[in-house]
Amino acid sequence: MASKPRELPLVRASDIGLWAFCGRAWWLARVQGAPHRRPERLARGEQAHAAHGRQVGRADRTAALGRLLIAGGLILGGLLVLWWLIQSV
């Protein structure tokens, strides 16, 4: 029976930034699980990132709706031109 592939841990940009700033700090936080010195600041950052993610999601949905409306308008315009051409014959 084939063994299940091992899942690799997710590497985040913050991990790379922390490691680049101080490899020891990264090791303490990620490997040893040492508590953050200012957990309230960390929580505010996580909340800000979550809010930004929601804002980006809304912008993506709005852009998709805009593309859909433009496509619908072009199709309707094409049908109206076709109808006008048929009527003028």
C-alpha positions in Angstrom: 0.0 0.0 0.0 1.4 3.5 -0.9 2.2 5.7 2.0 0.6 9.1 2.4 2.9 11.9 1.3 4.1 14.0 4.2 2.6 17.4 4.4 5.3 20.2 4.6 4.6 23.1 6.9 3.4 26.3 5.3 6.0 29.0 5.1 4.6 32.5 5.5 6.2 35.8 4.5 6.2 36.8 8.1 8.3 33.6 8.9 10.8 34.6 6.2 10.9 38.2 7.5 11.4 37.0 11.1 14.1 34.5 10.1 15.9 37.2 7.9 15.7 39.7 10.9 16.9 37.1 13.4 17.2 33.4 12.9 17.3 32.8 16.6 14.0 34.7 17.1 12.4 32.6 14.4 13.7 29.4 16.0 12.4 30.4 19.4 9.0 31.3 18.1 8.4 28.5 15.6 10.4 25.6 16.9 10.5 26.1 20.6 7.0 27.8 20.8 8.3 30.6 23.0 5.6 33.2 23.7 5.7 36.5 21.9 6.9 39.5 23.9 4.0 41.6 22.9 1.0 39.4 22.2 -1.4 42.3 22.0 0.6 43.8 19.1 0.7 40.4 17.4 -3.1 40.1 17.8 -3.6 43.6 16.3 -1.5 42.6 13.3 -3.4 39.4 12.8 -6.7 41.4 12.9 -5.4 44.0 10.5 -4.3 41.2 8.1 -7.7 39.5 8.3 -9.5 42.8 7.6 -7.2 43.5 4.6 -7.9 40.0 3.3 -11.7 40.6 3.5 -11.2 44.0 1.7 -9.2 42.3 -1.1 -12.0 39.6 -1.4 -14.6 42.3 -1.8 -12.5 44.1 -4.4 -12.1 40.8 -6.3 -15.9 40.2 -6.3 -16.6 43.8 -7.3 -14.2 43.5 -10.3 -15.7 40.2 -11.3 -19.2 41.8 -11.2 -17.9 44.7 -13.3 -16.5 42.3 -16.0 -19.8 40.4 -16.0 -21.8 43.6 -16.5 -19.5 44.8 -19.3 -19.8 41.5 -21.1 -23.6 41.6 -20.7 -23.7 45.1 -22.1 -21.6 44.2 -25.1 -23.8 41.2 -25.8 -27.0 43.3 -25.5 -25.4 46.0 -27.7 -24.5 43.4 -30.3 -28.1 42.0 -30.2 -29.5 45.5 -30.6 -27.3 46.2 -33.6 -28.3 42.9 -35.1 -32.0 43.7 -34.5 -31.6 47.1 -36.1 -29.9 45.6 -39.1 -32.6 43.1 -39.6 -35.3 45.8 -39.2 -33.7 48.1 -41.8 -33.6 45.4 -44.5 
